[in-house]
Amino acid sequence: MLTVSQIQSLRPRPKPYKVYDGNGLFLLIQPNGSRLWRFRYRLYGREQRL
């Protein structure tokens, strides 16, 4: 589980990268510094993102 201090310490890289929190939830860090929460799940055998 990610803490607030861990999230604040994440720095942008040249390419987007993911930091997983657990159970399909992850934080996507963009090269411009934005942070987006994403949730990955499967429905009828196909991967979906929310």
C-alpha positions as CSV (number, residue, x, y, z in Angstrom):
1,M,0.0,0.0,0.0
2,L,1.4,3.4,-1.0
3,T,1.7,6.1,1.6
4,V,1.4,9.8,1.0
5,S,5.2,10.3,1.5
6,Q,6.0,7.6,-1.1
7,I,3.6,9.2,-3.6
8,Q,5.1,12.6,-3.1
9,S,8.6,11.3,-3.5
10,L,7.9,9.8,-7.0
11,R,9.6,11.8,-9.8
12,P,8.8,11.9,-13.5
13,R,10.9,9.9,-15.9
14,P,11.3,10.2,-19.7
15,K,8.6,7.6,-20.2
16,P,5.4,7.0,-18.2
17,Y,5.7,4.3,-15.5
18,K,3.4,2.6,-13.0
19,V,3.6,2.1,-9.3
20,Y,1.3,-0.6,-8.1
21,D,-0.8,-0.2,-4.9
22,G,-2.5,-3.6,-4.9
23,N,-5.6,-5.4,-6.2
24,G,-5.3,-3.8,-9.6
25,L,-5.0,-0.2,-8.4
26,F,-1.9,1.7,-9.6
27,L,-0.6,5.2,-10.0
28,L,0.6,6.2,-13.4
29,I,3.3,8.8,-13.4
30,Q,3.5,10.9,-16.6
31,P,6.7,12.5,-18.0
32,N,5.2,16.0,-17.3
33,G,4.8,15.1,-13.6
34,S,1.1,14.4,-13.5
35,R,-0.1,11.5,-11.4
36,L,-3.2,9.4,-12.4
37,W,-4.9,6.7,-10.4
38,R,-5.9,3.8,-12.6
39,F,-7.8,0.6,-11.9
40,R,-7.2,-2.6,-14.0
41,Y,-9.7,-5.4,-14.0
42,R,-11.0,-8.2,-16.2
43,L,-14.5,-8.5,-17.5
44,Y,-15.5,-11.5,-19.7
45,G,-11.9,-12.4,-20.0
46,R,-10.8,-9.0,-21.4
47,E,-8.6,-6.5,-19.6
48,Q,-10.3,-3.2,-18.9
49,R,-9.1,0.0,-17.2
50,L,-11.0,2.5,-15.3
